[in-house]
Amino acid sequence: MFQMKLMSDSFFDIKNLEALYKRPPETDPIAWDDYINNQKDAETFKTVPEAPIQIDFELNGSCNMACPFCIHGIGGGRTGETIQFEKFKELIDEASSMGTKSIKLNYINEPLLRKDLEEAIAYARSKGIINIYFVTNGSLLTDKRIEKLLHSGVTKVFISIDAATEETYNKQRKNGLYKTVVRNVRKLVERRNELGLEFPKVRVSFLKNKINEHEAELFEKQWQEIVDVITFQTMNKVPGIVTGLTLFENEKPKPCSFPNKQLVVDSSGDILPCCKLWGKELVVGNIKDMTLKEAWKSKKMQDLRKAHAENNWEMISACRNCLYNNE
């Protein structure tokens, strides 16, 4: 099942990256190829598409954990905010009509706290969204949720684990249950395979820091014969949040392509230009009084794209502090 890594640098190390680009069944090959090629063109600054290639929707602002490297661990979560399902449907209708082909159903939250997540996935799928995924801590992947997810149309499920032992896990994942998460991920893959399904692709991730770096090799050995993809990400400096966990300081700054390819709608309705924490400093508008198309075409987005295309992004504090500009 598992192959050699296809992407590696000081920040990311992704094993079997190609699995994430496989076309889901019943998806038009031309539409899928167009989606992949448009994404690559946007990432390399060749073009800015007429519509966002991907939109991230944070349907709820809550999380059931309190990790020390996350805003939920320092009291910054938006626990009471949600996007109502009917409003989500309106947003998907607009996104689909614009030509958006990919959505991620989380931002800085735990998406499985939404009881209607599977319904949201199915609705997006019915409207022509061909790539649908989310990132979860895996603690709520019960047998019942697994069955619903496997029949929802979701194409990828990413699980953040960050440890190879219960002791190390408990130091990072506050309120988490290591054995439960491991069991849930195994069950998800096992049940998918039992049903003869190729999708969703399952990825586990490991955020390297001073607490867990000694377990990276063991983590890979544990999961390489089980999941489709393993991602290692090195924690670097996160201003105002991470203290004493980082492995290196930010360096090697470079322009960012996120504004060329995506939007984020957080649980308060704010529309952001990227999926990183710093995007909250660059609010474009709010879904209460701005359409997705208006946000995408807005002067704020155009100015942000221009700053990165012309390598002047360091003038923007949110971009200057962002670890994704420091790979």
Buried (B, 14 or more C-beta within 10 A) or exposed (E): EBEEBBEEEEBBBBBBBEBBEBBBEEBEEEEBEBBBEBBEBBBEEEEBBEBBBBBBBBBBBBBBBBBBBBBBBBEEBBEEBBBEBEBBBBBBEBBBEBBBBBBBBBBBBBBBBBEEBBBBBBBBBEBBBBBBBBBBBBBBBEEEBBEBBBEBBBBBBBBBBBBBBEEBBBBBBBBBBBEBBBEBBBBBBEBBEEEEEEBBBBBBBBBBBEBBBEBBEEBBEBBBEBBBBBBBBBBBBBEEBBEEBBEEEBEEBEBBBBBBBBBBBBBBBBBBBBBBBBBBBBBBBBBEEBBBBEBBEBEBBEEBBEBBBEEEBEEBEBBBBBBBBBB
